[in-house]
């Protein structure tokens, strides 16, 4: 006999489909591309700095999305 295991449904993160906007200089983008092309040759400190820069730009955007999701919609004003 086969035991049936109840597997909970995977939660969907509401942020998965949101678009984040990142702004980097051309010099920074070239550095990021070079780091991604040769991760084994990229110093860990540089990778950590890239990750921190991305997180710093995304955090306010994520906070704004989360705040908008928790706000209660205001009552519509009746038309006169």
Secondary structure as GFF3:
##gff-version 3
##sequence-region A 1 80
A	DSSP	alpha_helix	26	37	.	.	.	ID=ss1
A	DSSP	three_ten_helix	39	41	.	.	.	ID=ss2
A	DSSP	alpha_helix	44	70	.	.	.	ID=ss3
###
